[in-house]
Amino acid sequence: MTSYIPSLTLPSQIFAQPAASILLPVALGTAVGFSVRPTDTQRTYLALKQPPLRPPPWIFGPMWTTLYALMGYSAYRAWSVGASSINPQTVELTKQGATLYTIQLGLNLIWMPLFFQYKRPIEATVDILVLDAVTAYLTYTWSQVDSVAGWALAPYLGWLGFATYLCIGTGYLNDWNIADKERPVPPTAKGAETEYVNEKPEGKDL
């Protein structure tokens, strides 16, 4: 059972304000995305051997923006319902969830630099596995406070499961070494004709 740790928890004022709670993860996620240079990230992504069901690069931006917003709404909802509850157990669960939320947000934000900037797929895999566990526990904890808060995290938890599959599959298929792998980004609209390094050109025999 996780305890409420003030030093590892975002200020309560952020959770209490819907705009701040929603915009903070969106802003932080966007900032991290641009800090690792989207063009370089896309070059690396296209150069890697990847497992089936890999999505085109353009989908990640809108997907993560939506998930960050839902994450922030879940935090606001849980705090607004639970922090003022007359039930001490509900208040405690709310605060415990706030600590878990802060930890998972930090784990989330360091994954992209680990994988794409520092090209450390093993460390990135460890990070996302821990992130999965913390987020699952957070979802369980806040669902006891408010069902809406729990359900708001469900799409995020589902996408994390898919992202974990991609992370482990990509690491394995590239022998856990993705250093210096790049290819030019094709000038296509929203990656409509994106080709990956392990795909055969059309018209050629396998």
ZIHUNOR-V854664 format. One record per residue. N is the residue number from 1. RES is the residue in three letters. SS is DSSP state (H for helix, E for strand, L for the rest). PHI is phi in whole degrees, -180 to 180 (none if undefined). D_LAST is the distance of its C-alpha to the last C-alpha in whole Angstrom. Layout:
# ZIHUNOR-V854664
n;res;ss;phi;d_last
N;RES;SS;PHI;D_LAST
N;RES;SS;PHI;D_LAST
This chain:
# ZIHUNOR-V854664
n;res;ss;phi;d_last
1;MET;L;none;53
2;THR;L;-83;52
3;SER;L;-94;55
4;TYR;L;-75;56
5;ILE;L;-121;56
6;PRO;H;-54;58
7;SER;H;-70;56
8;LEU;H;-112;53
9;THR;L;-129;53
10;LEU;L;-60;53
11;PRO;L;-59;56
12;SER;H;-62;58
13;GLN;H;-61;58
14;ILE;H;-69;55
15;PHE;H;-66;54
16;ALA;H;-78;57
17;GLN;L;-105;56
18;PRO;H;-59;53
19;ALA;H;-64;52
20;ALA;H;-65;52
21;SER;H;-64;51
22;ILE;H;-80;48
23;LEU;H;-76;48
24;LEU;H;-60;48
25;PRO;H;-64;44
26;VAL;H;-63;43
27;ALA;H;-66;44
28;LEU;H;-66;43
29;GLY;H;-63;40
30;THR;H;-64;40
31;ALA;H;-62;41
32;VAL;H;-65;39
33;GLY;H;-58;36
34;PHE;H;-77;38
35;SER;H;-69;39
36;VAL;L;-96;35
37;ARG;L;60;34
38;PRO;H;-54;32
39;THR;H;-65;30
40;ASP;H;-65;30
41;THR;H;-62;29
42;GLN;H;-67;26
43;ARG;H;-61;25
44;THR;H;-64;24
45;TYR;H;-57;23
46;LEU;H;-72;20
47;ALA;H;-85;19
48;LEU;L;-90;19
49;LYS;L;-70;16
50;GLN;L;-133;18
51;PRO;L;-73;18
52;PRO;L;-59;17
53;LEU;L;74;20
54;ARG;L;-65;20
55;PRO;L;-83;22
56;PRO;L;-69;22
57;PRO;L;-57;25
58;TRP;L;-66;28
59;ILE;H;-74;28
60;PHE;H;-68;30
61;GLY;H;-59;33
62;PRO;H;-64;34
63;MET;H;-64;33
64;TRP;H;-70;35
65;THR;H;-61;38
66;THR;H;-63;39
67;LEU;H;-68;38
68;TYR;H;-65;41
69;ALA;H;-65;43
70;LEU;H;-64;43
71;MET;H;-60;44
72;GLY;H;-66;47
73;TYR;H;-66;48
74;SER;H;-58;48
75;ALA;H;-63;50
76;TYR;H;-63;52
77;ARG;H;-63;53
78;ALA;H;-63;53
79;TRP;H;-69;56
80;SER;H;-66;58
81;VAL;H;-84;58
82;GLY;H;-89;58
83;ALA;L;-67;60
84;SER;L;-102;63
85;SER;L;-67;63
86;ILE;L;-84;66
87;ASN;L;-92;64
88;PRO;H;-59;64
89;GLN;H;-67;61
90;THR;H;-65;59
91;VAL;H;-62;60
92;GLU;H;-64;59
93;LEU;H;-63;56
94;THR;H;-63;55
95;LYS;H;-70;56
96;GLN;H;-61;54
97;GLY;H;-63;51
98;ALA;H;-63;52
99;THR;H;-67;51
100;LEU;H;-61;48
101;TYR;H;-60;47
102;THR;H;-64;48
103;ILE;H;-65;46
104;GLN;H;-67;43
105;LEU;H;-65;43
106;GLY;H;-63;43
107;LEU;H;-62;40
108;ASN;H;-63;38
109;LEU;H;-71;39
110;ILE;H;-89;38
111;TRP;H;-64;35
112;MET;H;-62;33
113;PRO;H;-60;35
114;LEU;H;-60;34
115;PHE;H;-80;30
116;PHE;H;-94;30
117;GLN;H;-86;33
118;TYR;L;-92;34
119;LYS;L;53;30
120;ARG;L;-119;31
121;PRO;H;-65;29
122;ILE;H;-66;31
123;GLU;H;-64;34
124;ALA;H;-65;33
125;THR;H;-67;31
126;VAL;H;-59;35
127;ASP;H;-59;36
128;ILE;H;-73;34
129;LEU;H;-67;35
130;VAL;H;-66;39
131;LEU;H;-59;38
132;ASP;H;-57;37
133;ALA;H;-65;40
134;VAL;H;-65;43
135;THR;H;-68;41
136;ALA;H;-62;42
137;TYR;H;-68;45
138;LEU;H;-62;46
139;THR;H;-60;45
140;TYR;H;-63;47
141;THR;H;-65;50
142;TRP;H;-76;50
143;SER;H;-67;50
144;GLN;H;-76;53
145;VAL;H;-85;54
146;ASP;L;-156;53
147;SER;H;-65;50
148;VAL;H;-64;49
149;ALA;H;-61;49
150;GLY;H;-66;47
151;TRP;H;-68;45
152;ALA;H;-65;44
153;LEU;L;-89;42
154;ALA;H;-60;40
155;PRO;H;-62;37
156;TYR;H;-63;37
157;LEU;H;-64;37
158;GLY;H;-64;34
159;TRP;H;-66;32
160;LEU;H;-61;33
161;GLY;H;-62;31
162;PHE;H;-67;28
163;ALA;H;-64;28
164;THR;H;-65;29
165;TYR;H;-59;26
166;LEU;H;-65;24
167;CYS;H;-64;26
168;ILE;H;-68;26
169;GLY;H;-63;22
170;THR;H;-67;21
171;GLY;H;-60;24
172;TYR;H;-64;22
173;LEU;H;-67;19
174;ASN;L;-107;20
175;ASP;L;57;22
176;TRP;L;57;25
177;ASN;L;-141;25
178;ILE;L;-117;25
179;ALA;L;-67;27
180;ASP;L;59;27
181;LYS;L;-106;23
182;GLU;L;-147;23
183;ARG;L;-148;22
184;PRO;L;-60;23
185;VAL;L;-79;24
186;PRO;L;-70;23
187;PRO;L;-80;26
188;THR;L;-114;25
189;ALA;H;-79;27
190;LYS;H;52;27
191;GLY;H;66;23
192;ALA;L;-59;23
193;GLU;L;-119;19
194;THR;L;-60;19
195;GLU;L;-116;16
196;TYR;L;-107;15
197;VAL;L;-62;14
198;ASN;L;-100;12
199;GLU;L;-100;10
200;LYS;L;-87;7
201;PRO;L;-60;9
202;GLU;L;-64;10
203;GLY;L;91;9
204;LYS;L;-105;6
205;ASP;L;-69;4
206;LEU;L;-75;0
